Structures are given as structure tokens and as C-alpha cells.
Amino acid sequence: MQVVARLEQGAATLEESLGLWERGEALARRCEEWLVGAKARLDAARAAAEES
């Protein structure tokens, strides 16, 4: 949230804004990886439950 808030304030320089944007992109990728991993674990647990 801090990344978005700082960008929305508009007080950052262009260089700072680009750095914040890159940080936001990295965080979004990390969250996506966690979500994909969690979905895979849920799918595996469901499959195991159906087999038993």
C-alpha cells in the first residue's frame, strides 16, 4: 500500500516513480506466485480427498 500511496501523492520524482513502479511490479509477481502455489496445494488436497 505504501508504494501505491506514494505514487498517488505525485510528489516523487520521475526516477523515484519508476523505482516505485518497478517495486510494485515485483510485489505483484510475488503475490501471483504465492496464489498459484496455494491453488496447486488446494487442487492436490482436493484430489487426494477424492481418492480416499
mmCIF entry with sequence, helices, sheets and N, C-alpha, C, O atoms, coordinates in Angstrom:
data_MODEL
# 
_entry.id   MODEL 
# 
_entity.id                         1 
_entity.type                       polymer 
_entity.pdbx_number_of_molecules   1 
# 
_entity_poly.entity_id                      1 
_entity_poly.type                           'polypeptide(L)' 
_entity_poly.nstd_linkage                   no 
_entity_poly.nstd_monomer                   no 
_entity_poly.pdbx_seq_one_letter_code       MQVVARLEQGAATLEESLGLWERGEALARRCEEWLVGAKARLDAARAAAEES 
_entity_poly.pdbx_seq_one_letter_code_can   MQVVARLEQGAATLEESLGLWERGEALARRCEEWLVGAKARLDAARAAAEES 
_entity_poly.pdbx_strand_id                 A 
# 
loop_
_entity_poly_seq.entity_id 
_entity_poly_seq.num 
_entity_poly_seq.mon_id 
_entity_poly_seq.hetero 
1 1  MET n 
1 2  GLN n 
1 3  VAL n 
1 4  VAL n 
1 5  ALA n 
1 6  ARG n 
1 7  LEU n 
1 8  GLU n 
1 9  GLN n 
1 10 GLY n 
1 11 ALA n 
1 12 ALA n 
1 13 THR n 
1 14 LEU n 
1 15 GLU n 
1 16 GLU n 
1 17 SER n 
1 18 LEU n 
1 19 GLY n 
1 20 LEU n 
1 21 TRP n 
1 22 GLU n 
1 23 ARG n 
1 24 GLY n 
1 25 GLU n 
1 26 ALA n 
1 27 LEU n 
1 28 ALA n 
1 29 ARG n 
1 30 ARG n 
1 31 CYS n 
1 32 GLU n 
1 33 GLU n 
1 34 TRP n 
1 35 LEU n 
1 36 VAL n 
1 37 GLY n 
1 38 ALA n 
1 39 LYS n 
1 40 ALA n 
1 41 ARG n 
1 42 LEU n 
1 43 ASP n 
1 44 ALA n 
1 45 ALA n 
1 46 ARG n 
1 47 ALA n 
1 48 ALA n 
1 49 ALA n 
1 50 GLU n 
1 51 GLU n 
1 52 SER n 
# 
_struct_asym.id          A 
_struct_asym.entity_id   1 
# 
loop_
_struct_conf.conf_type_id 
_struct_conf.id 
_struct_conf.pdbx_PDB_helix_id 
_struct_conf.beg_label_comp_id 
_struct_conf.beg_label_asym_id 
_struct_conf.beg_label_seq_id 
_struct_conf.pdbx_beg_PDB_ins_code 
_struct_conf.end_label_comp_id 
_struct_conf.end_label_asym_id 
_struct_conf.end_label_seq_id 
_struct_conf.pdbx_end_PDB_ins_code 
_struct_conf.beg_auth_comp_id 
_struct_conf.beg_auth_asym_id 
_struct_conf.beg_auth_seq_id 
_struct_conf.end_auth_comp_id 
_struct_conf.end_auth_asym_id 
_struct_conf.end_auth_seq_id 
_struct_conf.pdbx_PDB_helix_class 
_struct_conf.details 
_struct_conf.pdbx_PDB_helix_length 
HELX_P HELX_P1 AA1 GLN A 2  ? GLN A 9  ? GLN A 2  GLN A 9  1 ? 8  
HELX_P HELX_P2 AA2 LEU A 14 ? GLU A 51 ? LEU A 14 GLU A 51 1 ? 38 
# 
_struct_conf_type.id          HELX_P 
_struct_conf_type.criteria    ? 
_struct_conf_type.reference   ? 
# 
loop_
_atom_site.group_PDB 
_atom_site.id 
_atom_site.type_symbol 
_atom_site.label_atom_id 
_atom_site.label_alt_id 
_atom_site.label_comp_id 
_atom_site.label_asym_id 
_atom_site.label_entity_id 
_atom_site.label_seq_id 
_atom_site.pdbx_PDB_ins_code 
_atom_site.Cartn_x 
_atom_site.Cartn_y 
_atom_site.Cartn_z 
_atom_site.occupancy 
_atom_site.B_iso_or_equiv 
_atom_site.pdbx_formal_charge 
_atom_site.auth_seq_id 
_atom_site.auth_comp_id 
_atom_site.auth_asym_id 
_atom_site.auth_atom_id 
_atom_site.pdbx_PDB_model_num 
ATOM 1   N N  . MET A 1 1  ? 0.808   -1.197  0.000   1.00 0.00 ? 1  MET A N  1 
ATOM 2   C CA . MET A 1 1  ? 0.000   0.000   0.000   1.00 0.00 ? 1  MET A CA 1 
ATOM 3   C C  . MET A 1 1  ? 0.853   1.264   0.000   1.00 0.00 ? 1  MET A C  1 
ATOM 4   O O  . MET A 1 1  ? 0.456   2.282   -0.566  1.00 0.00 ? 1  MET A O  1 
ATOM 5   N N  . GLN A 1 2  ? 2.004   1.203   0.622   1.00 0.00 ? 2  GLN A N  1 
ATOM 6   C CA . GLN A 1 2  ? 2.843   2.392   0.662   1.00 0.00 ? 2  GLN A CA 1 
ATOM 7   C C  . GLN A 1 2  ? 3.317   2.773   -0.728  1.00 0.00 ? 2  GLN A C  1 
ATOM 8   O O  . GLN A 1 2  ? 3.436   3.957   -1.044  1.00 0.00 ? 2  GLN A O  1 
ATOM 9   N N  . VAL A 1 3  ? 3.590   1.776   -1.562  1.00 0.00 ? 3  VAL A N  1 
ATOM 10  C CA . VAL A 1 3  ? 4.051   2.065   -2.916  1.00 0.00 ? 3  VAL A CA 1 
ATOM 11  C C  . VAL A 1 3  ? 2.972   2.836   -3.668  1.00 0.00 ? 3  VAL A C  1 
ATOM 12  O O  . VAL A 1 3  ? 3.252   3.862   -4.287  1.00 0.00 ? 3  VAL A O  1 
ATOM 13  N N  . VAL A 1 4  ? 1.743   2.342   -3.613  1.00 0.00 ? 4  VAL A N  1 
ATOM 14  C CA . VAL A 1 4  ? 0.634   2.988   -4.313  1.00 0.00 ? 4  VAL A CA 1 
ATOM 15  C C  . VAL A 1 4  ? 0.387   4.385   -3.746  1.00 0.00 ? 4  VAL A C  1 
ATOM 16  O O  . VAL A 1 4  ? 0.199   5.338   -4.502  1.00 0.00 ? 4  VAL A O  1 
ATOM 17  N N  . ALA A 1 5  ? 0.388   4.505   -2.446  1.00 0.00 ? 5  ALA A N  1 
ATOM 18  C CA . ALA A 1 5  ? 0.132   5.799   -1.811  1.00 0.00 ? 5  ALA A CA 1 
ATOM 19  C C  . ALA A 1 5  ? 1.167   6.836   -2.241  1.00 0.00 ? 5  ALA A C  1 
ATOM 20  O O  . ALA A 1 5  ? 0.818   7.981   -2.527  1.00 0.00 ? 5  ALA A O  1 
ATOM 21  N N  . ARG A 1 6  ? 2.428   6.443   -2.287  1.00 0.00 ? 6  ARG A N  1 
ATOM 22  C CA . ARG A 1 6  ? 3.474   7.390   -2.690  1.00 0.00 ? 6  ARG A CA 1 
ATOM 23  C C  . ARG A 1 6  ? 3.316   7.794   -4.145  1.00 0.00 ? 6  ARG A C  1 
ATOM 24  O O  . ARG A 1 6  ? 3.530   8.955   -4.496  1.00 0.00 ? 6  ARG A O  1 
ATOM 25  N N  . LEU A 1 7  ? 2.943   6.845   -4.996  1.00 0.00 ? 7  LEU A N  1 
ATOM 26  C CA . LEU A 1 7  ? 2.729   7.186   -6.404  1.00 0.00 ? 7  LEU A CA 1 
ATOM 27  C C  . LEU A 1 7  ? 1.531   8.107   -6.565  1.00 0.00 ? 7  LEU A C  1 
ATOM 28  O O  . LEU A 1 7  ? 1.567   9.038   -7.368  1.00 0.00 ? 7  LEU A O  1 
ATOM 29  N N  . GLU A 1 8  ? 0.468   7.853   -5.803  1.00 0.00 ? 8  GLU A N  1 
ATOM 30  C CA . GLU A 1 8  ? -0.740  8.669   -5.916  1.00 0.00 ? 8  GLU A CA 1 
ATOM 31  C C  . GLU A 1 8  ? -0.523  10.087  -5.418  1.00 0.00 ? 8  GLU A C  1 
ATOM 32  O O  . GLU A 1 8  ? -1.192  11.010  -5.883  1.00 0.00 ? 8  GLU A O  1 
ATOM 33  N N  . GLN A 1 9  ? 0.391   10.279  -4.491  1.00 0.00 ? 9  GLN A N  1 
ATOM 34  C CA . GLN A 1 9  ? 0.666   11.627  -3.983  1.00 0.00 ? 9  GLN A CA 1 
ATOM 35  C C  . GLN A 1 9  ? 1.260   12.514  -5.060  1.00 0.00 ? 9  GLN A C  1 
ATOM 36  O O  . GLN A 1 9  ? 1.070   13.730  -5.048  1.00 0.00 ? 9  GLN A O  1 
ATOM 37  N N  . GLY A 1 10 ? 1.978   11.905  -5.989  1.00 0.00 ? 10 GLY A N  1 
ATOM 38  C CA . GLY A 1 10 ? 2.544   12.665  -7.094  1.00 0.00 ? 10 GLY A CA 1 
ATOM 39  C C  . GLY A 1 10 ? 3.739   13.524  -6.742  1.00 0.00 ? 10 GLY A C  1 
ATOM 40  O O  . GLY A 1 10 ? 4.180   14.324  -7.566  1.00 0.00 ? 10 GLY A O  1 
ATOM 41  N N  . ALA A 1 11 ? 4.270   13.385  -5.555  1.00 0.00 ? 11 ALA A N  1 
ATOM 42  C CA . ALA A 1 11 ? 5.386   14.227  -5.138  1.00 0.00 ? 11 ALA A CA 1 
ATOM 43  C C  . ALA A 1 11 ? 6.737   13.619  -5.496  1.00 0.00 ? 11 ALA A C  1 
ATOM 44  O O  . ALA A 1 11 ? 7.766   14.282  -5.367  1.00 0.00 ? 11 ALA A O  1 
ATOM 45  N N  . ALA A 1 12 ? 6.745   12.372  -5.943  1.00 0.00 ? 12 ALA A N  1 
ATOM 46  C CA . ALA A 1 12 ? 8.005   11.706  -6.247  1.00 0.00 ? 12 ALA A CA 1 
ATOM 47  C C  . ALA A 1 12 ? 8.550   12.199  -7.593  1.00 0.00 ? 12 ALA A C  1 
ATOM 48  O O  . ALA A 1 12 ? 7.795   12.597  -8.481  1.00 0.00 ? 12 ALA A O  1 
ATOM 49  N N  . THR A 1 13 ? 9.866   12.162  -7.716  1.00 0.00 ? 13 THR A N  1 
ATOM 50  C CA . THR A 1 13 ? 10.488  12.497  -8.994  1.00 0.00 ? 13 THR A CA 1 
ATOM 51  C C  . THR A 1 13 ? 10.204  11.367  -9.984  1.00 0.00 ? 13 THR A C  1 
ATOM 52  O O  . THR A 1 13 ? 9.721   10.302  -9.599  1.00 0.00 ? 13 THR A O  1 
ATOM 53  N N  . LEU A 1 14 ? 10.501  11.603  -11.237 1.00 0.00 ? 14 LEU A N  1 
ATOM 54  C CA . LEU A 1 14 ? 10.301  10.573  -12.248 1.00 0.00 ? 14 LEU A CA 1 
ATOM 55  C C  . LEU A 1 14 ? 11.113  9.329   -11.908 1.00 0.00 ? 14 LEU A C  1 
ATOM 56  O O  . LEU A 1 14 ? 10.611  8.210   -12.011 1.00 0.00 ? 14 LEU A O  1 
ATOM 57  N N  . GLU A 1 15 ? 12.346  9.520   -11.508 1.00 0.00 ? 15 GLU A N  1 
ATOM 58  C CA . GLU A 1 15 ? 13.212  8.389   -11.158 1.00 0.00 ? 15 GLU A CA 1 
ATOM 59  C C  . GLU A 1 15 ? 12.633  7.612   -9.969  1.00 0.00 ? 15 GLU A C  1 
ATOM 60  O O  . GLU A 1 15 ? 12.607  6.381   -9.980  1.00 0.00 ? 15 GLU A O  1 
ATOM 61  N N  . GLU A 1 16 ? 12.175  8.329   -8.957  1.00 0.00 ? 16 GLU A N  1 
ATOM 62  C CA . GLU A 1 16 ? 11.557  7.672   -7.797  1.00 0.00 ? 16 GLU A CA 1 
ATOM 63  C C  . GLU A 1 16 ? 10.284  6.947   -8.203  1.00 0.00 ? 16 GLU A C  1 
ATOM 64  O O  . GLU A 1 16 ? 10.031  5.833   -7.742  1.00 0.00 ? 16 GLU A O  1 
ATOM 65  N N  . SER A 1 17 ? 9.487   7.561   -9.053  1.00 0.00 ? 17 SER A N  1 
ATOM 66  C CA . SER A 1 17 ? 8.252   6.946   -9.518  1.00 0.00 ? 17 SER A CA 1 
ATOM 67  C C  . SER A 1 17 ? 8.532   5.655   -10.278 1.00 0.00 ? 17 SER A C  1 
ATOM 68  O O  . SER A 1 17 ? 7.831   4.661   -10.093 1.00 0.00 ? 17 SER A O  1 
ATOM 69  N N  . LEU A 1 18 ? 9.545   5.665   -11.124 1.00 0.00 ? 18 LEU A N  1 
ATOM 70  C CA . LEU A 1 18 ? 9.909   4.447   -11.853 1.00 0.00 ? 18 LEU A CA 1 
ATOM 71  C C  . LEU A 1 18 ? 10.370  3.354   -10.896 1.00 0.00 ? 18 LEU A C  1 
ATOM 72  O O  . LEU A 1 18 ? 10.023  2.185   -11.066 1.00 0.00 ? 18 LEU A O  1 
ATOM 73  N N  . GLY A 1 19 ? 11.139  3.731   -9.907  1.00 0.00 ? 19 GLY A N  1 
ATOM 74  C CA . GLY A 1 19 ? 11.583  2.756   -8.900  1.00 0.00 ? 19 GLY A CA 1 
ATOM 75  C C  . GLY A 1 19 ? 10.406  2.174   -8.135  1.00 0.00 ? 19 GLY A C  1 
ATOM 76  O O  . GLY A 1 19 ? 10.359  0.969   -7.887  1.00 0.00 ? 19 GLY A O  1 
ATOM 77  N N  . LEU A 1 20 ? 9.457   3.022   -7.760  1.00 0.00 ? 20 LEU A N  1 
ATOM 78  C CA . LEU A 1 20 ? 8.270   2.546   -7.048  1.00 0.00 ? 20 LEU A CA 1 
ATOM 79  C C  . LEU A 1 20 ? 7.428   1.634   -7.929  1.00 0.00 ? 20 LEU A C  1 
ATOM 80  O O  . LEU A 1 20 ? 6.913   0.613   -7.474  1.00 0.00 ? 20 LEU A O  1 
ATOM 81  N N  . TRP A 1 21 ? 7.296   2.015   -9.193  1.00 0.00 ? 21 TRP A N  1 
ATOM 82  C CA . TRP A 1 21 ? 6.544   1.195   -10.127 1.00 0.00 ? 21 TRP A CA 1 
ATOM 83  C C  . TRP A 1 21 ? 7.195   -0.182  -10.280 1.00 0.00 ? 21 TRP A C  1 
ATOM 84  O O  . TRP A 1 21 ? 6.501   -1.199  -10.269 1.00 0.00 ? 21 TRP A O  1 
ATOM 85  N N  . GLU A 1 22 ? 8.515   -0.220  -10.422 1.00 0.00 ? 22 GLU A N  1 
ATOM 86  C CA . GLU A 1 22 ? 9.230   -1.492  -10.530 1.00 0.00 ? 22 GLU A CA 1 
ATOM 87  C C  . GLU A 1 22 ? 9.045   -2.330  -9.275  1.00 0.00 ? 22 GLU A C  1 
ATOM 88  O O  . GLU A 1 22 ? 8.883   -3.547  -9.358  1.00 0.00 ? 22 GLU A O  1 
ATOM 89  N N  . ARG A 1 23 ? 9.069   -1.689  -8.118  1.00 0.00 ? 23 ARG A N  1 
ATOM 90  C CA . ARG A 1 23 ? 8.862   -2.401  -6.852  1.00 0.00 ? 23 ARG A CA 1 
ATOM 91  C C  . ARG A 1 23 ? 7.447   -2.976  -6.808  1.00 0.00 ? 23 ARG A C  1 
ATOM 92  O O  . ARG A 1 23 ? 7.250   -4.114  -6.382  1.00 0.00 ? 23 ARG A O  1 
ATOM 93  N N  . GLY A 1 24 ? 6.472   -2.197  -7.246  1.00 0.00 ? 24 GLY A N  1 
ATOM 94  C CA . GLY A 1 24 ? 5.089   -2.677  -7.287  1.00 0.00 ? 24 GLY A CA 1 
ATOM 95  C C  . GLY A 1 24 ? 4.927   -3.867  -8.210  1.00 0.00 ? 24 GLY A C  1 
ATOM 96  O O  . GLY A 1 24 ? 4.214   -4.817  -7.885  1.00 0.00 ? 24 GLY A O  1 
ATOM 97  N N  . GLU A 1 25 ? 5.585   -3.821  -9.359  1.00 0.00 ? 25 GLU A N  1 
ATOM 98  C CA . GLU A 1 25 ? 5.528   -4.942  -10.305 1.00 0.00 ? 25 GLU A CA 1 
ATOM 99  C C  . GLU A 1 25 ? 6.140   -6.194  -9.685  1.00 0.00 ? 25 GLU A C  1 
ATOM 100 O O  . GLU A 1 25 ? 5.595   -7.288  -9.832  1.00 0.00 ? 25 GLU A O  1 
ATOM 101 N N  . ALA A 1 26 ? 7.257   -6.043  -9.001  1.00 0.00 ? 26 ALA A N  1 
ATOM 102 C CA . ALA A 1 26 ? 7.911   -7.179  -8.348  1.00 0.00 ? 26 ALA A CA 1 
ATOM 103 C C  . ALA A 1 26 ? 7.012   -7.776  -7.265  1.00 0.00 ? 26 ALA A C  1 
ATOM 104 O O  . ALA A 1 26 ? 6.902   -8.996  -7.141  1.00 0.00 ? 26 ALA A O  1 
ATOM 105 N N  . LEU A 1 27 ? 6.380   -6.913  -6.492  1.00 0.00 ? 27 LEU A N  1 
ATOM 106 C CA . LEU A 1 27 ? 5.462   -7.398  -5.447  1.00 0.00 ? 27 LEU A CA 1 
ATOM 107 C C  . LEU A 1 27 ? 4.268   -8.111  -6.057  1.00 0.00 ? 27 LEU A C  1 
ATOM 108 O O  . LEU A 1 27 ? 3.823   -9.129  -5.528  1.00 0.00 ? 27 LEU A O  1 
ATOM 109 N N  . ALA A 1 28 ? 3.748   -7.598  -7.149  1.00 0.00 ? 28 ALA A N  1 
ATOM 110 C CA . ALA A 1 28 ? 2.610   -8.237  -7.821  1.00 0.00 ? 28 ALA A CA 1 
ATOM 111 C C  . ALA A 1 28 ? 3.000   -9.617  -8.335  1.00 0.00 ? 28 ALA A C  1 
ATOM 112 O O  . ALA A 1 28 ? 2.226   -10.566 -8.212  1.00 0.00 ? 28 ALA A O  1 
ATOM 113 N N  . ARG A 1 29 ? 4.200   -9.735  -8.912  1.00 0.00 ? 29 ARG A N  1 
ATOM 114 C CA . ARG A 1 29 ? 4.665   -11.053 -9.386  1.00 0.00 ? 29 ARG A CA 1 
ATOM 115 C C  . ARG A 1 29 ? 4.792   -12.030 -8.237  1.00 0.00 ? 29 ARG A C  1 
ATOM 116 O O  . ARG A 1 29 ? 4.421   -13.197 -8.360  1.00 0.00 ? 29 ARG A O  1 
ATOM 117 N N  . ARG A 1 30 ? 5.319   -11.553 -7.115  1.00 0.00 ? 30 ARG A N  1 
ATOM 118 C CA . ARG A 1 30 ? 5.490   -12.424 -5.935  1.00 0.00 ? 30 ARG A CA 1 
ATOM 119 C C  . ARG A 1 30 ? 4.135   -12.904 -5.423  1.00 0.00 ? 30 ARG A C  1 
ATOM 120 O O  . ARG A 1 30 ? 3.976   -14.080 -5.095  1.00 0.00 ? 30 ARG A O  1 
ATOM 121 N N  . CYS A 1 31 ? 3.171   -12.008 -5.356  1.00 0.00 ? 31 CYS A N  1 
ATOM 122 C CA . CYS A 1 31 ? 1.822   -12.381 -4.911  1.00 0.00 ? 31 CYS A CA 1 
ATOM 123 C C  . CYS A 1 31 ? 1.199   -13.394 -5.866  1.00 0.00 ? 31 CYS A C  1 
ATOM 124 O O  . CYS A 1 31 ? 0.555   -14.350 -5.432  1.00 0.00 ? 31 CYS A O  1 
ATOM 125 N N  . GLU A 1 32 ? 1.388   -13.186 -7.149  1.00 0.00 ? 32 GLU A N  1 
ATOM 126 C CA . GLU A 1 32 ? 0.858   -14.125 -8.148  1.00 0.00 ? 32 GLU A CA 1 
ATOM 127 C C  . GLU A 1 32 ? 1.468   -15.509 -7.965  1.00 0.00 ? 32 GLU A C  1 
ATOM 128 O O  . GLU A 1 32 ? 0.767   -16.517 -8.059  1.00 0.00 ? 32 GLU A O  1 
ATOM 129 N N  . GLU A 1 33 ? 2.770   -15.558 -7.705  1.00 0.00 ? 33 GLU A N  1 
ATOM 130 C CA . GLU A 1 33 ? 3.432   -16.843 -7.462  1.00 0.00 ? 33 GLU A CA 1 
ATOM 131 C C  . GLU A 1 33 ? 2.840   -17.532 -6.236  1.00 0.00 ? 33 GLU A C  1 
ATOM 132 O O  . GLU A 1 33 ? 2.602   -18.740 -6.262  1.00 0.00 ? 33 GLU A O  1 
ATOM 133 N N  . TRP A 1 34 ? 2.601   -16.779 -5.164  1.00 0.00 ? 34 TRP A N  1 
ATOM 134 C CA . TRP A 1 34 ? 2.007   -17.355 -3.956  1.00 0.00 ? 34 TRP A CA 1 
ATOM 135 C C  . TRP A 1 34 ? 0.602   -17.882 -4.230  1.00 0.00 ? 34 TRP A C  1 
ATOM 136 O O  . TRP A 1 34 ? 0.233   -18.959 -3.760  1.00 0.00 ? 34 TRP A O  1 
ATOM 137 N N  . LEU A 1 35 ? -0.176  -17.120 -4.989  1.00 0.00 ? 35 LEU A N  1 
ATOM 138 C CA . LEU A 1 35 ? -1.532  -17.559 -5.312  1.00 0.00 ? 35 LEU A CA 1 
ATOM 139 C C  . LEU A 1 35 ? -1.534  -18.824 -6.158  1.00 0.00 ? 35 LEU A C  1 
ATOM 140 O O  . LEU A 1 35 ? -2.331  -19.731 -5.918  1.00 0.00 ? 35 LEU A O  1 
ATOM 141 N N  . VAL A 1 36 ? -0.660  -18.889 -7.131  1.00 0.00 ? 36 VAL A N  1 
ATOM 142 C CA . VAL A 1 36 ? -0.560  -20.087 -7.969  1.00 0.00 ? 36 VAL A CA 1 
ATOM 143 C C  . VAL A 1 36 ? -0.146  -21.287 -7.109  1.00 0.00 ? 36 VAL A C  1 
ATOM 144 O O  . VAL A 1 36 ? -0.695  -22.378 -7.262  1.00 0.00 ? 36 VAL A O  1 
ATOM 145 N N  . GLY A 1 37 ? 0.804   -21.089 -6.219  1.00 0.00 ? 37 GLY A N  1 
ATOM 146 C CA . GLY A 1 37 ? 1.239   -22.160 -5.314  1.00 0.00 ? 37 GLY A CA 1 
ATOM 147 C C  . GLY A 1 37 ? 0.120   -22.615 -4.388  1.00 0.00 ? 37 GLY A C  1 
ATOM 148 O O  . GLY A 1 37 ? -0.058  -23.813 -4.164  1.00 0.00 ? 37 GLY A O  1 
ATOM 149 N N  . ALA A 1 38 ? -0.628  -21.670 -3.854  1.00 0.00 ? 38 ALA A N  1 
ATOM 150 C CA . ALA A 1 38 ? -1.737  -22.013 -2.968  1.00 0.00 ? 38 ALA A CA 1 
ATOM 151 C C  . ALA A 1 38 ? -2.815  -22.778 -3.721  1.00 0.00 ? 38 ALA A C  1 
ATOM 152 O O  . ALA A 1 38 ? -3.380  -23.734 -3.188  1.00 0.00 ? 38 ALA A O  1 
ATOM 153 N N  . LYS A 1 39 ? -3.108  -22.373 -4.946  1.00 0.00 ? 39 LYS A N  1 
ATOM 154 C CA . LYS A 1 39 ? -4.103  -23.070 -5.755  1.00 0.00 ? 39 LYS A CA 1 
ATOM 155 C C  . LYS A 1 39 ? -3.654  -24.498 -6.046  1.00 0.00 ? 39 LYS A C  1 
ATOM 156 O O  . LYS A 1 39 ? -4.458  -25.429 -5.989  1.00 0.00 ? 39 LYS A O  1 
ATOM 157 N N  . ALA A 1 40 ? -2.377  -24.668 -6.357  1.00 0.00 ? 40 ALA A N  1 
ATOM 158 C CA . ALA A 1 40 ? -1.849  -26.011 -6.624  1.00 0.00 ? 40 ALA A CA 1 
ATOM 159 C C  . ALA A 1 40 ? -1.982  -26.891 -5.390  1.00 0.00 ? 40 ALA A C  1 
ATOM 160 O O  . ALA A 1 40 ? -2.340  -28.064 -5.501  1.00 0.00 ? 40 ALA A O  1 
ATOM 161 N N  . ARG A 1 41 ? -1.700  -26.342 -4.223  1.00 0.00 ? 41 ARG A N  1 
ATOM 162 C CA . ARG A 1 41 ? -1.834  -27.122 -2.989  1.00 0.00 ? 41 ARG A CA 1 
ATOM 163 C C  . ARG A 1 41 ? -3.286  -27.487 -2.725  1.00 0.00 ? 41 ARG A C  1 
ATOM 164 O O  . ARG A 1 41 ? -3.576  -28.608 -2.308  1.00 0.00 ? 41 ARG A O  1 
ATOM 165 N N  . LEU A 1 42 ? -4.205  -26.550 -2.964  1.00 0.00 ? 42 LEU A N  1 
ATOM 166 C CA . LEU A 1 42 ? -5.629  -26.838 -2.784  1.00 0.00 ? 42 LEU A CA 1 
ATOM 167 C C  . LEU A 1 42 ? -6.100  -27.910 -3.756  1.00 0.00 ? 42 LEU A C  1 
ATOM 168 O O  . LEU A 1 42 ? -6.827  -28.827 -3.375  1.00 0.00 ? 42 LEU A O  1 
ATOM 169 N N  . ASP A 1 43 ? -5.684  -27.791 -5.010  1.00 0.00 ? 43 ASP A N  1 
ATOM 170 C CA . ASP A 1 43 ? -6.055  -28.779 -6.020  1.00 0.00 ? 43 ASP A CA 1 
ATOM 171 C C  . ASP A 1 43 ? -5.540  -30.164 -5.634  1.00 0.00 ? 43 ASP A C  1 
ATOM 172 O O  . ASP A 1 43 ? -6.252  -31.157 -5.784  1.00 0.00 ? 43 ASP A O  1 
ATOM 173 N N  . ALA A 1 44 ? -4.312  -30.232 -5.139  1.00 0.00 ? 44 ALA A N  1 
ATOM 174 C CA . ALA A 1 44 ? -3.729  -31.508 -4.721  1.00 0.00 ? 44 ALA A CA 1 
ATOM 175 C C  . ALA A 1 44 ? -4.482  -32.082 -3.524  1.00 0.00 ? 44 ALA A C  1 
ATOM 176 O O  . ALA A 1 44 ? -4.735  -33.286 -3.469  1.00 0.00 ? 44 ALA A O  1 
ATOM 177 N N  . ALA A 1 45 ? -4.838  -31.233 -2.575  1.00 0.00 ? 45 ALA A N  1 
ATOM 178 C CA . ALA A 1 45 ? -5.582  -31.702 -1.396  1.00 0.00 ? 45 ALA A CA 1 
ATOM 179 C C  . ALA A 1 45 ? -6.965  -32.200 -1.803  1.00 0.00 ? 45 ALA A C  1 
ATOM 180 O O  . ALA A 1 45 ? -7.430  -33.218 -1.290  1.00 0.00 ? 45 ALA A O  1 
ATOM 181 N N  . ARG A 1 46 ? -7.616  -31.506 -2.705  1.00 0.00 ? 46 ARG A N  1 
ATOM 182 C CA . ARG A 1 46 ? -8.930  -31.948 -3.187  1.00 0.00 ? 46 ARG A CA 1 
ATOM 183 C C  . ARG A 1 46 ? -8.832  -33.279 -3.910  1.00 0.00 ? 46 ARG A C  1 
ATOM 184 O O  . ARG A 1 46 ? -9.667  -34.161 -3.713  1.00 0.00 ? 46 ARG A O  1 
ATOM 185 N N  . ALA A 1 47 ? -7.819  -33.426 -4.743  1.00 0.00 ? 47 ALA A N  1 
ATOM 186 C CA . ALA A 1 47 ? -7.625  -34.680 -5.486  1.00 0.00 ? 47 ALA A CA 1 
ATOM 187 C C  . ALA A 1 47 ? -7.361  -35.829 -4.525  1.00 0.00 ? 47 ALA A C  1 
ATOM 188 O O  . ALA A 1 47 ? -7.881  -36.929 -4.713  1.00 0.00 ? 47 ALA A O  1 
ATOM 189 N N  . ALA A 1 48 ? -6.556  -35.582 -3.496  1.00 0.00 ? 48 ALA A N  1 
ATOM 190 C CA . ALA A 1 48 ? -6.260  -36.616 -2.517  1.00 0.00 ? 48 ALA A CA 1 
ATOM 191 C C  . ALA A 1 48 ? -7.510  -36.988 -1.736  1.00 0.00 ? 48 ALA A C  1 
ATOM 192 O O  . ALA A 1 48 ? -7.724  -38.161 -1.428  1.00 0.00 ? 48 ALA A O  1 
ATOM 193 N N  . ALA A 1 49 ? -8.332  -36.006 -1.415  1.00 0.00 ? 49 ALA A N  1 
ATOM 194 C CA . ALA A 1 49 ? -9.575  -36.268 -0.669  1.00 0.00 ? 49 ALA A CA 1 
ATOM 195 C C  . ALA A 1 49 ? -10.549 -37.086 -1.503  1.00 0.00 ? 49 ALA A C  1 
ATOM 196 O O  . ALA A 1 49 ? -11.259 -37.941 -0.973  1.00 0.00 ? 49 ALA A O  1 
ATOM 197 N N  . GLU A 1 50 ? -10.587 -36.828 -2.799  1.00 0.00 ? 50 GLU A N  1 
ATOM 198 C CA . GLU A 1 50 ? -11.488 -37.573 -3.681  1.00 0.00 ? 50 GLU A CA 1 
ATOM 199 C C  . GLU A 1 50 ? -11.032 -39.016 -3.845  1.00 0.00 ? 50 GLU A C  1 
ATOM 200 O O  . GLU A 1 50 ? -11.865 -39.904 -4.026  1.00 0.00 ? 50 GLU A O  1 
ATOM 201 N N  . GLU A 1 51 ? -9.737  -39.267 -3.787  1.00 0.00 ? 51 GLU A N  1 
ATOM 202 C CA . GLU A 1 51 ? -9.206  -40.607 -3.936  1.00 0.00 ? 51 GLU A CA 1 
ATOM 203 C C  . GLU A 1 51 ? -9.438  -41.467 -2.705  1.00 0.00 ? 51 GLU A C  1 
ATOM 204 O O  . GLU A 1 51 ? -9.516  -42.690 -2.814  1.00 0.00 ? 51 GLU A O  1 
ATOM 205 N N  . SER A 1 52 ? -9.549  -40.862 -1.560  1.00 0.00 ? 52 SER A N  1 
ATOM 206 C CA . SER A 1 52 ? -9.709  -41.641 -0.329  1.00 0.00 ? 52 SER A CA 1 
ATOM 207 C C  . SER A 1 52 ? -11.144 -41.881 0.044   1.00 0.00 ? 52 SER A C  1 
ATOM 208 O O  . SER A 1 52 ? -11.420 -42.523 1.057   1.00 0.00 ? 52 SER A O  1 
# 
